[in-house]
Every structure is written in structure tokens, then in C-alpha cells.
Amino acid sequence: MKINIDMLCTLSSIMDKLNIDTNTINKYFKMGEAGKGKSKSEIENLQKKIGMEIMIDLGKKIHLVKDELIELISMYKEITTEEAKKVNIIDFFKEIAKDEDIKNFLKKKATSDLKKN
């Protein structure tokens, strides 16, 4: 899925409210890189671990971005907000973690933040 301006702004708002910074992004990318060359079951276990890390790291503040998450899911999946509220959030996180456009956006964000510091 291509990231449009509305999705980009919603994603940016989520990142800002949850204080997702370069260190956070790099942590998850490094965890994901550990899956290269692994078996399907090892990759699935790693995905579960990354999902748990995300929930632990961000879970305390997730309530701050409820509306933005619903909006992002709705735009990403091209469904209504009512339908978006019913989406399994863990499955959604897994899905967007595989999305090349979102990965590229996060990598660019991390690189941009590093250059600023």
C-alpha cells in the first residue's frame, strides 16, 4: 500500500505522541534483521517477540493514540472506522511491519533524526 499524505500525518502524530524516536525504530529493525535466513517457525517466533516488545514499550501510552490508530487502520485497509475498531491490532501491527513503504518511511525518519543529532 502506498502511504498517502493523510496516512503519513496520522503515522507522524502517533510517533510524536508515543515518543517513537531513532533508538526505538532502530531497536525493532535490529530485532527484525535477526530473522534473516531463519526458518519459518523461527521467524514467526521473532515476529511474536517483536510484537510483545512493541506492546511493552508502547502499551503504557497506546491510549493516547486510540483515535489515530483507528484512523490509520481505516485508511490503510480502506475500511470504515467502525470496521477498523474491530481489526485485531496485533495482526495489523504484523501486517504493517512487513509493508515496504512503511519500513522505508521509518528508515528515512531514523536517518533524518540521526543527521539532526
Contacts in CASP RR format, 6 or more apart in sequence:
PFRMAT RR
TARGET T0000
AUTHOR 0000-0000-0000
METHOD contacts of the structure
MODEL  1
MKINIDMLCTLSSIMDKLNIDTNTINKYFKMGEAGKGKSKSEIENLQKKI
GMEIMIDLGKKIHLVKDELIELISMYKEITTEEAKKVNIIDFFKEIAKDE
DIKNFLKKKATSDLKKN
1 76 0 8 1.000
1 99 0 8 1.000
1 101 0 8 1.000
2 101 0 8 1.000
3 11 0 8 1.000
3 101 0 8 1.000
3 102 0 8 1.000
3 105 0 8 1.000
4 75 0 8 1.000
6 75 0 8 1.000
7 72 0 8 1.000
7 75 0 8 1.000
7 76 0 8 1.000
8 105 0 8 1.000
10 68 0 8 1.000
10 71 0 8 1.000
10 72 0 8 1.000
10 75 0 8 1.000
11 72 0 8 1.000
11 102 0 8 1.000
11 105 0 8 1.000
13 65 0 8 1.000
13 68 0 8 1.000
14 20 0 8 1.000
14 65 0 8 1.000
14 68 0 8 1.000
14 69 0 8 1.000
14 72 0 8 1.000
15 109 0 8 1.000
17 61 0 8 1.000
17 64 0 8 1.000
17 65 0 8 1.000
17 68 0 8 1.000
18 58 0 8 1.000
18 61 0 8 1.000
18 62 0 8 1.000
18 64 0 8 1.000
18 65 0 8 1.000
19 61 0 8 1.000
20 58 0 8 1.000
21 113 0 8 1.000
22 109 0 8 1.000
22 110 0 8 1.000
22 113 0 8 1.000
22 114 0 8 1.000
22 117 0 8 1.000
24 57 0 8 1.000
25 106 0 8 1.000
25 107 0 8 1.000
25 109 0 8 1.000
25 110 0 8 1.000
26 110 0 8 1.000
27 53 0 8 1.000
28 50 0 8 1.000
28 53 0 8 1.000
28 54 0 8 1.000
28 97 0 8 1.000
29 106 0 8 1.000
29 107 0 8 1.000
29 110 0 8 1.000
31 46 0 8 1.000
31 49 0 8 1.000
31 50 0 8 1.000
31 53 0 8 1.000
32 46 0 8 1.000
32 50 0 8 1.000
34 46 0 8 1.000
35 42 0 8 1.000
35 43 0 8 1.000
35 46 0 8 1.000
38 46 0 8 1.000
47 94 0 8 1.000
47 97 0 8 1.000
50 97 0 8 1.000
51 90 0 8 1.000
51 93 0 8 1.000
51 94 0 8 1.000
54 93 0 8 1.000
55 62 0 8 1.000
55 90 0 8 1.000
62 69 0 8 1.000
69 89 0 8 1.000
70 81 0 8 1.000
70 84 0 8 1.000
70 85 0 8 1.000
71 81 0 8 1.000
71 84 0 8 1.000
73 79 0 8 1.000
73 84 0 8 1.000
73 87 0 8 1.000
73 92 0 8 1.000
74 80 0 8 1.000
74 81 0 8 1.000
74 83 0 8 1.000
74 84 0 8 1.000
76 92 0 8 1.000
76 96 0 8 1.000
77 83 0 8 1.000
77 84 0 8 1.000
77 87 0 8 1.000
77 92 0 8 1.000
79 87 0 8 1.000
96 102 0 8 1.000
97 103 0 8 1.000
END
